[in-house]
Every structure is written in structure tokens, then in C-alpha cells.
Amino acid sequence: MTDIIGYLKSNLTTSFIGKEVHYLAIASSTQDIAREMADRGAPEGTAVIAGMQRSGRGRLGRSWLSPEGGLATSIILRPAMSAVPLLPAISALAVFRAIKHLGIKAGIKWPNDILIGGRKVCGILIEHTMVNGIVGYSIIGIGININFDTVLYPEIAASATSLSVELGHELPVEHVALRLYTELEDLYLLSENPEVILDEWAANMITIGSRVKVQSGNRDIEGIAEAINRSGHLLLRRDDGTVQEIVAGDVSIVPDSGKK
């Protein structure tokens, strides 16, 4: 890999995201490293990148496969409380825009998985640390499959893809990181205009209009994903005609439900 730190320092035009960036060839988890840095007072926008992770993790306590060739990064933010609910949309859109810039058609599965042709190419994990009852800092962890063949990993072969598989060639990881950090800052700075963010998020969400199953707590709920409300929650039309607001949960599209 090219000197990713040198490349970013030479080419980033952001004001704060990625201005301080740390690279490790191998890490347990970029989330844990970023948290340690945040606790020591690292400035907002500090980013950690790992060439590969031994213990990457995703949403809902799941592990995240993070071999060499991907982009595993965590970014420290110190958001206003009003911006915290927007972070799933902001992070998903940043990845979506970065991938779109490559000429690849992707979609967002609520709340922030990025899919290409129904296969997952990116996972996002957002964690918060509370201080005196408010969010002291947030860490956005992003894992993008870039330069590896997902078929070689049986645990994800049927459900995942990578940018190199979709493009038919490898691409510089640092180029993806540069675009990602740029888009993330642009969107984060729009957090005082939530309507703009939420509208773009919903417009690129493949979940809307599909029949889905939601695992929420210890129960499964099924229905038509009808809309996203102004809080970023999913509105699910149940078979009995009632609408249920889904605040958090794992969503899967029911096969043959129409949209893919």
C-alpha cells in the first residue's frame, strides 16, 4: 500500500476530519484505539486506519471481517446533541457518495448498511460515550470491502461483495479514504439542516417500498417499509394496516418482495 498517511496529508482539503490520522498495519479494533485517543483529548476529526483488524466488530454485537485490502477506519466526532440522531444518515451517505463517485450503483439498507446488487460492501458502527448525561464524543467506525475477493471467505461469500469485485480491478485504498473523509465532513457540517440530510438518505434507501423483516429485541416484525420519519426511524406498515415506528433493529428484505 502507498504511504496512506502521506497521501492524505498532501491531498485532504477538509478542515478537521482526517487532519490528524493514525495508521496501523494490524489492529485489534480501530474503534477501541479511537476511543482511547478520544479519552485522552484527541481533537474532533481524528481518524484511525488499520490495514487489517483482528477483532473488528459491527452492529448488534456482530464481528466484522476485516482482512488486508479493505478500509477499516474510525473517526472521532464531538457532535452537538442535535446532530447525534443524524449520524447514521450522515455516515451512510458519506460512504454512498464515495462509492457513487467510483461509478458504482449502491443503495442504503436502513439504517446504514451499504449494498451493491443486494450484497453488503460496507458496515458502519456508531458508538457514543456519555459525559454528565450528554454525549461527550461519538466514534464512527466504517469498514469498506475494497481490494479482496469475498468469495474466498466462506462466512461472507454469499452475502458480501467488494469494490474491486464490482469494478473488475483493484483501486488505491487511500483514494477511497480521501473521498470518504471529504464527504463525511461536508455532510456533518450540514447537520444544522437535518431535512437536507434525511431527504437524501431516504431517497437512496433500498429498504423503502420493500417487504421487510425486522428483528427488534426478542421478536420479529414483518411488513412493508413505508417511509423514514424526521427522527430517522423506519415506519413499517404491518399486515393488519397499522404503522409501527422502528427505532432500532436489524432489517432484512424479504425475498421476492419487489425492490432489491
C-alpha positions as CSV (number, residue, x, y, z in Angstrom):
1,M,0.0,0.0,0.0
2,T,1.1,3.5,-0.8
3,D,2.0,5.7,2.2
4,I,-1.6,6.4,3.1
5,I,-0.8,9.0,5.8
6,G,1.4,11.0,3.4
7,Y,-1.2,10.8,0.7
8,L,-4.0,12.0,2.9
9,K,-1.9,14.8,4.4
10,S,-1.0,16.0,0.9
11,N,-4.4,15.8,-0.6
12,L,-7.1,16.3,2.0
13,T,-8.8,19.7,1.9
14,T,-11.1,19.1,4.9
15,S,-11.0,21.4,7.8
16,F,-10.8,18.8,10.6
17,I,-11.8,15.3,9.5
18,G,-8.7,13.3,8.8
19,K,-6.4,16.2,9.6
20,E,-4.9,14.1,12.3
21,V,-4.8,10.5,11.1
22,H,-3.1,7.4,12.5
23,Y,-2.3,4.2,10.5
24,L,-1.6,0.7,11.9
25,A,-0.9,-2.2,9.7
26,I,-2.7,-4.5,12.1
27,A,-5.0,-3.5,14.9
28,S,-7.4,-5.3,17.2
29,S,-10.2,-2.7,16.5
30,T,-9.9,0.8,15.2
31,Q,-12.9,1.6,17.4
32,D,-11.0,0.8,20.6
33,I,-8.0,2.7,19.5
34,A,-10.1,5.8,18.6
35,R,-11.8,5.6,22.0
36,E,-8.5,5.6,23.8
37,M,-7.5,8.6,21.8
38,A,-10.7,10.4,22.5
39,D,-10.4,9.8,26.2
40,R,-7.0,11.4,26.1
41,G,-8.5,14.5,24.4
42,A,-7.8,13.9,20.7
43,P,-9.4,16.6,18.6
44,E,-12.6,16.2,16.6
45,G,-12.0,14.6,13.2
46,T,-9.1,12.5,14.4
47,A,-9.1,9.3,12.3
48,V,-7.6,5.8,12.8
49,I,-7.0,3.5,9.9
50,A,-6.0,-0.2,10.1
51,G,-4.6,-2.3,7.2
52,M,-6.5,-5.2,8.8
53,Q,-8.3,-5.8,12.1
54,R,-8.1,-8.9,14.3
55,S,-11.3,-8.1,16.2
56,G,-13.4,-5.8,14.0
57,R,-17.0,-5.5,15.1
58,G,-20.3,-4.4,13.6
59,R,-23.7,-3.5,14.8
60,L,-25.7,-5.6,17.3
61,G,-22.5,-7.2,18.7
62,R,-21.6,-9.0,15.5
63,S,-18.0,-9.4,14.3
64,W,-16.8,-7.7,11.2
65,L,-14.4,-9.5,8.9
66,S,-11.6,-7.1,8.1
67,P,-8.8,-8.7,6.1
68,E,-6.0,-6.9,4.3
69,G,-7.2,-4.9,1.3
70,G,-10.1,-3.2,3.0
71,L,-10.6,0.2,4.6
72,A,-11.1,0.0,8.3
73,T,-11.4,3.4,9.8
74,S,-12.8,5.1,12.9
75,I,-13.4,8.8,13.2
76,I,-13.8,10.8,16.4
77,L,-16.6,13.4,16.5
78,R,-17.7,15.6,19.3
79,P,-21.2,16.5,18.0
80,A,-23.9,18.8,19.3
81,M,-26.8,16.7,20.8
82,S,-29.0,17.8,17.9
83,A,-26.6,16.2,15.5
84,V,-26.3,12.8,17.3
85,P,-29.5,11.3,15.8
86,L,-28.3,12.3,12.3
87,L,-25.0,10.4,12.5
88,P,-26.4,7.1,11.0
89,A,-27.7,9.1,7.9
90,I,-24.5,11.2,7.7
91,S,-22.2,8.2,7.8
92,A,-24.2,6.1,5.4
93,L,-24.5,8.9,2.9
94,A,-20.7,9.6,3.1
95,V,-20.0,6.0,2.1
96,F,-22.7,6.0,-0.5
97,R,-21.4,9.2,-2.1
98,A,-17.8,7.9,-2.1
99,I,-18.9,4.7,-3.9
100,K,-21.1,6.6,-6.3
101,H,-18.0,8.7,-7.2
102,L,-16.4,5.5,-8.5
103,G,-19.3,4.9,-10.9
104,I,-20.8,2.1,-8.9
105,K,-24.5,2.0,-8.2
106,A,-25.1,1.2,-4.5
107,G,-28.0,1.6,-2.1
108,I,-28.6,2.0,1.6
109,K,-30.3,-0.6,3.8
110,W,-31.8,1.1,6.9
111,P,-30.2,2.3,8.9
112,N,-26.7,2.4,7.4
113,D,-25.6,-0.8,5.6
114,I,-24.3,-0.1,2.1
115,L,-25.3,-2.7,-0.5
116,I,-24.4,-3.3,-4.2
117,G,-26.7,-5.6,-6.0
118,G,-28.1,-6.9,-2.8
119,R,-24.7,-7.7,-1.3
120,K,-23.1,-5.8,1.5
121,V,-20.0,-3.8,0.8
122,C,-19.8,-1.7,3.9
123,G,-20.7,-1.8,7.5
124,I,-21.0,1.1,9.9
125,L,-20.8,1.1,13.7
126,I,-21.5,4.3,15.7
127,E,-20.7,4.3,19.4
128,H,-21.2,7.1,21.9
129,T,-19.6,7.9,25.3
130,M,-21.7,9.8,27.7
131,V,-20.4,12.6,30.0
132,N,-22.7,14.1,32.6
133,G,-25.8,12.8,30.8
134,I,-24.8,14.1,27.3
135,V,-22.8,12.7,24.5
136,G,-19.1,13.5,25.2
137,Y,-18.0,12.1,21.9
138,S,-19.1,9.8,19.1
139,I,-16.9,7.3,17.2
140,I,-18.0,6.4,13.7
141,G,-16.5,3.1,12.6
142,I,-16.6,2.3,8.9
143,G,-15.4,-0.9,7.2
144,I,-15.4,-0.9,3.4
145,N,-14.6,-4.0,1.4
146,I,-12.2,-2.7,-1.3
147,N,-9.4,-5.0,-2.6
148,F,-10.2,-8.6,-1.8
149,D,-12.4,-11.3,-3.2
150,T,-15.2,-12.0,-0.9
151,V,-15.7,-15.5,-2.4
152,L,-12.5,-16.5,-0.7
153,Y,-14.2,-16.0,2.7
154,P,-16.9,-18.6,3.2
155,E,-18.5,-16.8,6.1
156,I,-19.4,-13.8,3.8
157,A,-19.2,-15.3,0.3
158,A,-23.0,-15.4,-0.2
159,S,-23.8,-12.0,1.3
160,A,-21.0,-9.6,0.6
161,T,-19.1,-8.0,-2.3
162,S,-16.1,-5.6,-2.7
163,L,-15.4,-2.6,-4.8
164,S,-12.7,-4.5,-6.7
165,V,-15.1,-7.3,-7.5
166,E,-17.6,-4.8,-8.8
167,L,-15.1,-2.8,-10.8
168,G,-13.0,-5.7,-12.1
169,H,-9.8,-4.2,-10.8
170,E,-8.1,-3.0,-7.6
171,L,-8.1,0.6,-6.6
172,P,-6.0,2.6,-4.1
173,V,-7.4,2.4,-0.6
174,E,-6.1,5.9,0.1
175,H,-8.2,7.3,-2.7
176,V,-11.4,5.8,-1.1
177,A,-10.4,7.2,2.3
178,L,-9.8,10.7,0.9
179,R,-13.2,10.8,-0.7
180,L,-14.9,9.3,2.4
181,Y,-13.4,11.9,4.8
182,T,-14.3,14.7,2.4
183,E,-17.9,13.6,2.1
184,L,-18.2,12.9,5.8
185,E,-17.2,16.4,6.7
186,D,-19.4,18.0,4.1
187,L,-22.4,16.1,5.4
188,Y,-21.5,16.6,9.1
189,L,-21.4,20.4,8.5
190,L,-24.9,20.2,7.2
191,S,-26.3,18.8,10.5
192,E,-28.0,22.1,11.2
193,N,-30.1,21.4,8.2
194,P,-31.4,17.9,9.0
195,E,-34.1,17.9,6.3
196,V,-31.4,18.0,3.6
197,I,-29.6,15.0,5.1
198,L,-32.7,13.0,5.8
199,D,-34.2,13.5,2.4
200,E,-31.0,12.4,0.6
201,W,-30.7,9.4,2.9
202,A,-34.3,8.3,2.3
203,A,-34.0,8.9,-1.4
204,N,-31.2,6.4,-1.7
205,M,-32.6,3.8,0.7
206,I,-33.4,0.4,-1.0
207,T,-35.4,-0.5,2.1
208,I,-38.3,1.8,1.3
209,G,-41.1,0.1,-0.6
210,S,-39.9,-3.4,0.2
211,R,-41.4,-6.1,2.4
212,V,-39.0,-6.5,5.3
213,K,-38.5,-8.5,8.5
214,V,-37.2,-6.5,11.5
215,Q,-35.5,-8.2,14.4
216,S,-36.1,-5.9,17.3
217,G,-35.2,-7.2,20.7
218,N,-36.5,-10.8,21.0
219,R,-39.2,-10.5,18.4
220,D,-39.6,-10.4,14.6
221,I,-41.9,-7.9,12.9
222,E,-42.8,-8.1,9.2
223,G,-44.4,-5.6,6.9
224,I,-43.8,-3.0,4.2
225,A,-41.1,-0.4,4.9
226,E,-43.2,2.7,4.1
227,A,-41.1,5.7,5.0
228,I,-38.4,7.3,7.2
229,N,-39.7,9.9,9.6
230,R,-38.0,13.1,10.6
231,S,-36.3,11.3,13.5
232,G,-34.7,8.9,11.1
233,H,-36.9,6.0,12.3
234,L,-38.4,3.4,9.9
235,L,-42.2,3.4,9.5
236,L,-43.4,-0.2,9.0
237,R,-46.9,-0.9,7.6
238,R,-48.0,-4.1,9.3
239,D,-50.3,-6.6,7.6
240,D,-53.2,-5.5,9.8
241,G,-52.8,-2.0,8.4
242,T,-51.2,-0.4,11.5
243,V,-48.0,1.6,11.2
244,Q,-45.2,0.8,13.6
245,E,-42.2,3.1,14.2
246,I,-38.9,1.1,14.3
247,V,-36.3,3.0,16.3
248,A,-33.6,0.3,16.2
249,G,-33.3,-3.2,14.8
250,D,-31.9,-5.5,12.2
251,V,-33.7,-5.2,8.9
252,S,-33.7,-7.8,6.1
253,I,-35.6,-7.6,2.8
254,V,-38.0,-10.5,2.3
255,P,-37.1,-12.4,-0.9
256,D,-39.4,-11.6,-3.9
257,S,-40.7,-8.5,-2.1
258,G,-40.4,-6.3,-5.2
259,K,-37.4,-4.0,-4.7
260,K,-33.9,-5.5,-4.3
